[in-house]
Amino acid sequence: MPKFLRIPLSGLAFVAFFSFGCVAGWIGLPILAMWPGSPEEKRRRIERIICAIYRRFIDILHMVRLIDYARPELPPDFPRGGGYVVIANHPSLIDTLILMGLAPGLSSVVKPSWYSSWMLRVLMRYAGHIPGTDRTAALTDGSSDMSQEAGSDGDMPAVVDRMVAHLQAGHALVIFPEASRSWERKMRRFRRGAVEAAVRAGVPIVPAFISVNPPMLMKHQPWYEVPDRRGAFRVEFFPVIETAGRDLDPRQLNRELRAMYDGRFAEMLRERDATALAAAPVAQLPQT
């Protein structure tokens, strides 16, 4: 699709998402909550619907050729229920939606402005998101990302406590240890709040890596700055880390995870550079 068409389509896609999220939160989900069934059945039903909303939005972006994306198969060791923490790098604005479309019941820690937004606050509450704090918002450097890291380096114990209680109640979380979107060619510092919460709750950590080539929807990049080629998004998984019954140091584990992500991020940069080089126009040779 030509670039000049992808720009207005991108704007329409985000307007449609926020509008549908507003309608679903204020009308659709309350109706589902009144549907007959036990509290657990109602919760599971709403979780499936919210997961489907995220999935469908990403599928639509793929169908209209704004992005290239194929939802991955979940690995055999992916938790099938109960509390767990999915952690991931954060290269773009839509990473949260991609990850929350992987499995029902995933929620996150969200910025106070999102949690109290008149447009999405009902959806946020039905989705089970945890409100952050103003201090947590400051850690994201003013990002417009929906999700944010909580309890960064242990300086937000109240939010980490909420995360632990959420996990121990059998719910799952998506957290980005970088706290905000990555730079184009470098990841931000990994904060250990997600690892600390998982270790304290004794739940599995699911490390996921998101690659996008070419980069798009980056930090401080307006939505209308689309690349010449549509971004190809891929999600891959590292082995699940079990924490229950283990004497783990969150600091050391966080350093080990960061080293693993650094290696994969370097590979992604090489993939991007190789693709950009292959797509560059070849200069014509002078004729003799």
C-alpha positions in Angstrom: 0.0 0.0 0.0 1.4 3.4 -0.9 2.6 5.5 2.0 0.2 8.4 1.4 -2.7 6.0 1.9 -1.2 4.4 5.1 -1.1 7.7 6.8 -4.8 8.5 6.9 -5.6 4.8 7.5 -3.4 4.8 10.6 -5.3 7.7 12.0 -8.6 6.1 11.3 -7.5 2.9 12.9 -6.6 4.5 16.2 -9.8 6.6 16.2 -11.8 3.4 15.6 -10.0 1.6 18.5 -10.6 4.3 21.0 -14.2 4.7 19.9 -14.9 1.0 20.0 -13.2 0.7 23.4 -15.4 3.5 24.7 -18.6 1.8 23.5 -17.5 -1.7 24.7 -16.6 -0.3 28.1 -19.7 1.7 28.7 -22.3 -0.5 27.0 -21.0 -3.9 25.8 -19.1 -5.2 28.9 -21.8 -4.1 31.4 -24.4 -6.0 29.5 -22.1 -9.1 29.5 -21.6 -8.7 33.2 -25.4 -9.0 33.7 -25.5 -12.2 31.6 -26.5 -15.2 33.7 -23.6 -17.2 35.3 -21.4 -17.5 38.3 -19.0 -14.7 39.1 -16.1 -16.8 37.8 -18.0 -17.6 34.5 -18.7 -13.9 34.0 -15.1 -13.0 34.6 -13.8 -15.6 32.1 -16.4 -14.4 29.6 -15.3 -10.8 29.8 -11.6 -11.8 29.7 -12.2 -13.7 26.4 -14.1 -10.7 24.9 -11.5 -8.2 25.9 -8.7 -10.5 24.5 -10.7 -10.8 21.2 -11.0 -7.0 21.0 -7.2 -6.6 21.2 -6.7 -9.4 18.7 -9.2 -8.1 16.3 -7.7 -4.6 16.3 -4.2 -6.0 15.5 -5.7 -8.3 12.8 -7.4 -5.3 11.2 -4.1 -3.4 11.1 -2.7 -6.5 9.3 -5.6 -6.9 6.9 -5.5 -3.3 5.7 -1.7 -3.7 5.3 -0.7 -1.1 7.9 1.5 -3.8 9.6 2.7 -7.3 8.9 1.9 -9.6 11.8 1.1 -13.2 12.4 0.0 -14.2 15.9 2.5 -16.7 17.3 1.8 -20.1 18.6 2.1 -20.2 22.4 5.1 -22.3 23.5 4.4 -25.6 25.3 5.7 -24.1 28.6 3.4 -21.1 28.4 1.2 -21.0 31.6 -2.3 -22.1 30.9 -3.9 -20.5 33.9 -3.3 -18.8 37.2 -0.9 -15.9 37.8 2.1 -15.2 35.7 4.1 -12.2 34.4 4.8 -11.7 30.7 7.7 -9.3 30.3 8.8 -7.8 27.0 10.9 -5.2 25.3 8.9 -2.2 24.1 9.7 -1.0 20.6 6.3 0.5 19.6 3.1 2.0 20.7 1.0 -1.1 19.9 3.1 -3.7 21.9 0.6 -3.8 24.8 -2.3 -4.6 22.4 -0.2 -7.3 20.7 0.7 -9.0 23.9 -2.7 -8.8 25.5 -4.2 -10.5 22.4 -2.1 -13.6 23.1 -4.2 -15.1 25.9 -7.3 -14.1 27.8 -6.9 -12.6 31.3 -3.8 -10.5 30.7 -3.8 -7.0 32.3 -1.2 -4.5 33.1 -0.2 -1.5 35.3 -1.6 1.6 33.5 -0.9 5.3 33.8 -3.4 7.2 36.1 -4.5 9.4 33.1 -5.5 6.2 31.2 -7.2 4.6 34.2 -9.3 7.8 34.9 -10.0 8.6 31.3 -13.7 9.1 30.7 -13.3 7.3 27.4 -11.6 4.1 28.5 -11.8 3.9 32.3 -14.7 1.4 32.3 -12.8 -0.9 29.9 -9.7 -0.5 32.1 -11.6 -1.7 35.1 -13.3 -4.6 33.4 -9.9 -5.7 32.0 -8.5 -5.8 35.5 -5.7 -3.2 34.9 -3.9 -1.9 38.0 -3.6 1.9 38.4 -0.2 3.3 38.7 0.8 6.5 40.5 1.9 9.9 39.4 5.5 8.9 40.3 5.1 5.8 38.1 3.9 8.1 35.3 7.0 10.2 35.7 9.1 7.2 35.2 7.7 6.8 31.7 9.0 10.2 30.7 5.6 11.4 29.6 5.0 8.5 27.3 1.5 8.0 25.9 1.9 4.2 26.3 -1.0 2.5 28.0 1.2 0.2 30.0 4.0 1.1 32.3 6.4 -0.5 34.7 5.4 -0.3 38.3 7.6 -0.4 41.4 10.7 0.4 39.4 13.8 -0.8 41.3 11.7 -1.2 44.4 11.0 2.6 44.7 7.2 2.0 44.4 6.4 -0.6 47.0 2.7 0.1 47.1 2.3 -0.6 43.3 4.5 -3.7 43.6 2.2 -4.9 46.5 -0.8 -4.4 44.2 1.0 -6.5 41.5 1.8 -9.2 44.0 -1.8 -9.4 45.2 -3.1 -9.4 41.6 -0.8 -12.3 40.8 -1.6 -14.3 43.9 -5.3 -13.9 43.1 -4.6 -15.9 39.9 -4.4 -13.1 37.4 -1.7 -12.5 34.8 0.2 -9.3 34.0 2.0 -7.8 31.0 4.9 -5.6 32.1 7.6 -3.7 30.2 10.8 -3.5 32.3 12.0 -0.6 30.2 9.0 1.5 31.6 8.7 3.3 28.3 9.2 2.6 24.6 12.7 1.7 23.6 15.0 4.0 21.7 15.4 3.2 18.0 18.8 1.5 18.4 19.0 0.9 22.2 16.9 -0.5 24.9 16.3 1.5 28.1 17.4 0.3 31.5 15.5 -2.7 32.8 13.7 -1.9 36.0 13.2 -4.9 38.3 9.6 -4.3 39.5 8.1 -7.0 37.3 10.7 -9.6 38.4 10.4 -8.7 42.0 6.6 -9.0 41.9 6.8 -12.4 40.2 9.4 -13.8 42.7 7.4 -12.6 45.7 4.2 -14.0 44.3 5.9 -17.3 43.2 4.5 -17.2 39.7 6.2 -17.9 36.3 8.0 -15.3 34.3 7.3 -15.5 30.5 10.0 -13.5 28.7 8.8 -12.4 25.2 10.7 -10.4 22.6 9.0 -8.1 20.1 10.8 -7.2 16.9 9.6 -4.7 14.3 11.2 -4.1 11.0 11.4 -1.3 10.0 10.8 0.6 13.2 7.5 2.4 13.6 5.3 4.0 16.3 8.4 4.7 18.4 8.9 7.0 21.4 8.3 10.6 20.4 7.3 9.6 16.9 3.9 10.9 15.7 1.5 8.3 14.4 1.6 9.9 11.0 5.3 9.3 10.5 4.9 5.9 8.9 7.9 4.1 7.3 8.3 3.6 3.6 7.5 -0.1 4.1 4.9 -1.4 6.6 6.4 -2.7 9.8 6.8 -6.4 10.3 6.0 -7.3 13.9 7.1 -10.6 15.4 6.7 -12.0 18.9 9.0 -14.8 20.1 9.4 -16.4 23.5 12.4 -17.3 25.7 12.1 -20.2 28.1 9.6 -19.7 30.9 11.3 -19.0 34.3 9.6 -20.8 37.2 10.0 -18.9 40.5 7.9 -21.0 42.9 9.9 -22.6 45.6 13.2 -21.2 44.4 15.5 -18.8 46.2 15.9 -16.2 43.5 17.6 -12.8 43.7 15.4 -10.4 41.7 18.4 -8.1 41.0 20.5 -10.9 39.6 17.7 -12.4 37.6 16.8 -9.0 36.2 20.5 -8.6 35.1 20.4 -12.0 33.4 17.2 -11.2 31.6 18.6 -7.9 30.4 21.7 -9.6 29.0 19.5 -12.0 27.1 17.4 -9.2 25.7 20.5 -7.2 24.7 21.7 -10.1 22.6 18.4 -10.5 20.8 18.0 -6.7 20.4 21.4 -6.6 18.6 20.3 -9.4 16.3 17.1 -7.3 15.5 19.3 -4.3 14.6 21.3 -6.4 12.2 18.1 -7.7 10.6 16.8 -4.2 10.2 20.1 -2.9 8.7 20.3 -5.8 6.3 16.7 -5.3 5.2 17.3 -1.5 4.7 20.4 -2.2 2.7 18.6 -4.7 0.5 15.8 -2.2 -0.1 18.0 0.7 -0.9 18.1 1.7 -4.6 21.1 0.4 -6.4 23.1 3.2 -8.1 23.4 2.7 -11.8 26.8 1.9 -13.1 28.4 4.3 -15.6 28.1 3.0 -19.1 31.3 2.4 -21.1 
